[in-house]
Amino acid sequence: MQKSFEELKSDFIDASLDEKIKIYTTAENLTVEQFKELLCYYPIKHLDKLEKAVNGN
């Protein structure tokens, strides 16, 4: 069963840094706006780690 965006967002907010990266990079069927909303809850000082994960490095 697929989670609703609100459930996914709640999990994302409560997740560790590594879990946030995993959630962000494996989430499916989200809109651009939903991805942007998740980024609001991501620690900006670690944005380089997320960028590497998204780019597959």
N, C-alpha and C positions, 0 to 999 in steps of 0.2 A: 504494500500500500504506500502510495506516494504522500509525503507530508505536504501540508499546506505551506504557503510562503510564511505565514505568521509563526508556525511551528519551527520552520527552518531558521527564521530570523532569531527566535528565542534560543534555539540551540547554538546558533552562531555567537550570540551575545555572551552566553555562558561558557563558551569553549575556550580552551587554551590556544595559544598562538598556532601551534601545529595543527590543532583540530580546526581552527578557523580557516587555515590554508586548505586543508583537505575538503572542508565543506564548500568553500568558494570554488575550488577547482573541479569538484565532482557534481556540483548542482546542475540539474538539467531543467530545461523548459522555463528558465527565468527570463524576464524581460530585462532590457538595459536598465530601466528604472529600478528594478528589484536588485540587480547587481550593484548599482550605485548606492542604494539604501544600505546594503550589507557593508559596503566600504565605510559608511559613516561609523560603524562599530569596530572597525579594524584600526589597530594602533599605527598611526602614520609613520612612526619611527622605524617600523619593520616593513614598510611598503616594498623595499627591495626584495625581501624574501618571497612575498606574494608575487611580485613581478617575475622572479625567476621560476617559480612554480607554474605560473600561467603560461610562460614561454617554454616550459619543458626543460629548463636547465638545471 
